[in-house]
Amino acid sequence: MNSARDSFDQRLAGLKRRLVREAASAIAMLEGALAALWTLDVEAARAVRRRDDSIDLEEVEIEQECYRMMTLENPVARDFRVLAFILRVNADIERVGDHASSIAKLAGRFSDPTSTPSWPTALRELGVRVPLICQNLLRAVLAEDVPAAREIVESDKVIDRLDRELFSEVAALLELSDVPPADGLLMYRLGRELERIGDLMSGIAEDLVYLVTGEIIRHAKKRARLAEVRPEPPSDQR
């Protein structure tokens, strides 16, 4: 019985290591895509996009292994929670790779590939903050660090604010400068890709909190937002 349990634990640990390697590859893709973007290096961007297939394949294999362990082994409650966490994170990591590939693709669509545009400040800051959040989350997952995960959830507010600021910056650029409208739209699209990666990181951080503590903070956030917008009842109904 103990040997079966030991074997299951080893397979589960190996699956977690594969997930971390997959995440590290997706983050490296994102960093490579941004490096190619800032200089409009089309060849480097193509190299980044070619790496997306390996992440897609790994996502499928990790998912299949999760289901094999769920159906053919005898996982206990904690095991199911870990496997469900791996399944959810695995899908989100694959989406990070997709967003990184999209960023690399957009690097080749600017009107003048020989001259890098004057990037909006908010876009540059998103390009720094989002990969940093990804790296912090990876460390939090490895250590099952709940306080760090909560900080990542809170940091999503900053990403949302930068996304709004980027919209305003792009609108001002289009109105006050000779930036081609298509380039302005590309800049905003890039910000949206980064903002979505930030959302994915926040979601994984919420899942990590649940994995370790059993607390579903996603629902708590929704309740807080509803409380903010719910109108006060008339005084005679209190």
C-alpha positions in Angstrom: 0.0 0.0 0.0 2.8 2.4 0.9 4.7 1.6 -2.3 1.6 2.4 -4.3 1.2 5.7 -2.5 4.9 6.4 -3.0 4.6 5.7 -6.7 1.6 8.0 -7.0 3.4 10.8 -5.1 6.4 10.5 -7.4 4.2 10.7 -10.5 2.3 13.7 -9.1 5.6 15.5 -8.2 6.9 14.7 -11.7 3.7 16.2 -13.2 4.1 19.4 -11.1 7.7 19.7 -12.4 6.5 19.4 -16.0 4.0 22.1 -15.3 6.7 24.4 -13.9 8.9 23.7 -17.0 6.0 24.5 -19.3 5.3 27.7 -17.4 9.0 28.7 -17.6 8.9 28.1 -21.4 5.8 30.2 -21.8 7.3 33.1 -19.8 10.5 32.9 -21.9 8.4 33.1 -25.0 6.7 36.2 -23.6 10.0 37.8 -22.8 11.4 37.0 -26.2 8.3 38.3 -27.9 8.6 41.6 -26.1 12.3 41.9 -26.8 11.5 41.4 -30.5 8.7 43.9 -30.4 10.6 46.8 -28.9 13.1 46.6 -31.8 10.6 45.3 -34.4 12.9 42.4 -35.0 10.8 40.2 -37.3 13.2 37.3 -37.4 13.4 37.1 -33.6 9.6 37.3 -33.5 9.3 34.4 -35.9 11.6 32.3 -33.8 9.4 33.0 -30.8 6.3 31.9 -32.6 7.8 28.6 -33.7 8.2 27.7 -30.0 4.4 27.8 -29.5 3.9 24.3 -30.9 6.1 22.7 -28.2 4.0 24.4 -25.5 0.8 23.2 -27.2 2.0 19.6 -27.3 3.2 19.7 -23.7 -0.2 21.1 -22.6 -2.0 18.1 -24.2 0.4 15.6 -22.7 0.1 17.1 -19.2 -3.7 17.1 -19.5 -3.7 13.4 -20.6 -1.5 12.4 -17.7 -3.8 14.2 -15.2 -6.8 12.3 -16.5 -4.9 9.0 -16.4 -4.0 9.6 -12.7 -7.6 10.6 -11.9 -9.2 7.6 -13.5 -6.6 4.8 -13.1 -5.2 5.6 -9.7 -6.8 6.1 -6.3 -6.3 9.8 -5.5 -7.6 11.1 -2.2 -9.2 14.5 -1.7 -5.9 16.5 -1.5 -4.7 14.7 -4.7 -7.8 15.6 -6.6 -7.3 19.3 -5.6 -3.7 19.2 -6.8 -4.7 17.5 -10.1 -7.5 20.0 -10.7 -5.0 22.8 -10.0 -2.6 21.4 -12.5 -5.3 21.0 -15.1 -6.5 24.6 -14.7 -3.0 26.1 -14.7 -1.9 23.9 -17.6 -4.7 25.4 -19.8 -3.8 28.9 -18.7 -0.1 28.5 -19.4 -1.0 27.3 -22.9 -3.0 30.6 -23.3 0.0 32.6 -22.1 2.0 31.0 -24.9 -0.8 32.0 -27.4 -0.7 35.6 -26.2 3.1 35.7 -26.5 2.8 34.3 -30.0 0.3 37.1 -30.8 2.6 39.7 -29.5 5.4 38.4 -31.7 3.1 38.4 -34.7 2.2 42.0 -34.1 5.8 43.0 -34.2 5.8 42.5 -37.9 2.7 44.6 -38.6 3.8 48.2 -38.0 3.8 50.5 -40.9 7.6 51.2 -40.9 9.6 48.2 -39.9 12.8 50.1 -40.2 12.0 52.6 -37.5 10.8 51.7 -34.0 7.8 53.8 -32.9 7.7 56.0 -29.8 6.1 53.5 -27.5 3.5 54.7 -25.0 4.7 54.9 -21.4 1.9 52.6 -20.2 2.7 50.0 -22.8 6.3 50.0 -21.8 5.4 49.6 -18.1 3.0 46.7 -19.0 5.9 45.1 -20.8 8.0 45.3 -17.6 5.3 44.5 -15.0 3.6 41.5 -16.7 6.7 39.3 -17.2 7.7 40.2 -13.6 4.3 39.1 -12.3 4.7 35.8 -14.3 8.1 35.2 -12.7 6.8 36.0 -9.2 3.9 33.6 -9.7 6.2 30.8 -10.8 8.2 31.2 -7.6 4.9 31.3 -5.6 3.7 28.1 -7.2 7.0 26.3 -6.5 6.9 27.3 -2.9 3.1 27.2 -2.5 3.5 30.7 -1.1 0.0 32.0 -0.3 1.0 35.6 0.7 2.9 36.0 -2.5 -0.2 34.7 -4.4 -2.4 37.2 -2.7 0.0 40.0 -3.7 -0.2 38.9 -7.3 -4.0 39.0 -7.2 -3.9 42.5 -5.9 -1.3 43.6 -8.5 -3.9 42.9 -11.2 -5.5 46.2 -10.2 -2.3 48.0 -11.4 -2.4 46.1 -14.7 -6.0 47.2 -15.2 -5.1 50.8 -14.5 -2.2 50.7 -17.0 -4.5 49.2 -19.6 -6.9 52.2 -19.1 -4.0 54.7 -19.3 -2.7 53.1 -22.5 -6.1 53.7 -24.1 -5.8 57.4 -23.2 -2.2 57.6 -24.4 -3.0 56.0 -27.7 -6.0 58.3 -28.2 -3.7 61.3 -27.5 -1.0 60.1 -29.9 -3.5 59.7 -32.7 -4.9 63.1 -32.1 -1.7 65.1 -31.6 1.0 63.4 -33.7 1.5 61.8 -37.1 1.3 58.2 -35.8 -0.6 56.1 -38.4 -4.0 55.0 -37.0 -3.2 51.4 -37.7 0.0 51.6 -35.6 -2.0 53.2 -32.7 -4.5 50.3 -32.9 -1.6 47.8 -32.8 -0.2 49.5 -29.7 -3.5 49.2 -27.9 -3.9 45.6 -29.1 -0.5 44.8 -27.6 -1.6 46.3 -24.3 -4.7 44.1 -24.3 -2.6 41.0 -24.9 -0.5 41.9 -21.9 -3.5 42.7 -19.8 -5.0 39.3 -20.6 -1.8 37.6 -19.5 -2.1 39.6 -16.2 -5.6 38.2 -15.8 -4.4 34.7 -16.3 -1.7 35.2 -13.7 -4.2 36.5 -11.2 -6.5 33.5 -11.9 -3.6 31.1 -11.3 -2.8 32.9 -8.0 -6.4 32.6 -6.9 -6.2 28.8 -7.7 -3.0 28.6 -5.7 -4.6 30.1 -2.6 -7.5 27.6 -3.0 -5.0 24.7 -3.4 -3.2 25.5 -0.2 -5.9 26.9 2.1 -9.3 25.8 0.5 -10.3 29.4 0.4 -12.1 30.5 -2.8 -11.1 34.2 -3.0 -12.5 34.6 -6.5 -16.0 34.5 -5.1 -15.0 37.0 -2.3 -13.8 39.5 -5.0 -17.1 39.2 -6.8 -19.1 39.8 -3.7 -16.9 42.9 -2.9 -17.5 44.3 -6.4 -21.3 43.8 -6.1 -21.3 45.5 -2.7 -19.6 48.5 -4.2 -22.2 49.0 -6.9 -25.3 47.9 -5.0 -27.5 51.0 -4.2 -28.4 51.8 -0.7 -32.0 50.9 0.1 -34.3 53.9 1.0 -34.2 54.9 4.6 -37.8 53.8 5.3 -36.9 50.2 4.1 -33.8 49.8 6.5 
